[in-house]
Amino acid sequence: MKAFRTFGAVALFSWLAASPAFAAGECPGANDMGWRDFRGGPLVAPTPEERGAVIDLLAQYAWRMDNRDFNGLPALFVDDGHYYHCDPGNANAVLAISAGSLAQQFQTMFANLAATNSSATRLLSNILIGKTKDGNFEVAFSVQVNIQTIGVSAAHLDYTAKIYATITKDGDLLKFIVLKVAPAQSGIQASAR
């Protein structure tokens, strides 16, 4: 089964690498420490209500990804929003997906999980939230993703990552302008993420 997942991930990455969905310059470098801006930098602390609303948006993202609700995922982004999946070992290996293409792209990417009756579960932690002068929110947090085949295996660690997001108010709702997933390990693909 592990060989199947590895082969599937390699095949998917090869397909994605050949597609125009890759963009350079969107992900943090290995030495970037943007989290330092959250204390003593240009960001100010959100109110408790704002912090609660941002955390609710992050939880909605995690639940939709965990439950493969890819049709509902674009609703968490502004119309011209983007999702980026980075590779820390290769600054040019950045998968960029527009909000309007998320459902179709992720249904394809997560086909291996669905076919093996497996699920991914995201655990979010170390959430930093800062508010910019224009009223947007800059967010940095850690995520641990576990994979489990339902009824067969115990959950095991798939990968850990830092996630960086820019969030804005869109009407009465908070939505992602940008969401960047930066795994700690090079070579992690978006096939089960």
Disulfide bonds with the S-S distance in Angstrom:
Cys27-Cys86 1.69
